[in-house]
């Protein structure tokens, strides 16, 4: 509001990005605990992004394991480009393919050619998500040890059907603002605990 402030930083907390998804599910808008059940047991959080997938294991809201898989949504478009790139005369960019893959109408327009890539998207999507699942299972062989499994990021909505086929009770959070919203809630909780804002 036009005012400047100087802050002396005494402590920095570095939080893994998938923590935001968990905070969003666990805390209400004011940073108070909304769901005690999420705190209990172990939670697997999988954040599927454009080029990477971040995997975190939380126990009682504390991160106990985290790793990154270098596979994401854009791998679907790359796979399709590899398959049809030589068959279409007009140049196709990765951005063009990504727009088509995410569109409701899966018709790729390249120059004067129009190609329905619906079946290619289905096959490539399954192949990519299977690779993500394989890497998760190689590090975490028993997913039944988790009280909750949460999928977030842009890939949560895109891959929602195979994600629910893999784990029918998973929580799907396709809203890409959920991580930022979760960190805001966590910030409010910390500020209240430290007396920076009133309860």
Secondary structure, 3 states (H helix, E strand, C coil): CCCCCCCCCCCCCCCCCCHHHHHHHHECCCCCECCHHHHCCEEEEEEECCCCEEEEEEECCEEEEEEEECCCCHHHHHHHHHHHCCCCCCCCCHHHHHHHHHCCCCEEEECCEEEECHHHHHHHHHHHHHHHHHHHHHHCCCHHHCCEEEEECHHHHHCHHHHHHHCCCCEEECCCCHHHHHHHHHHHHHHHHCCCCCC
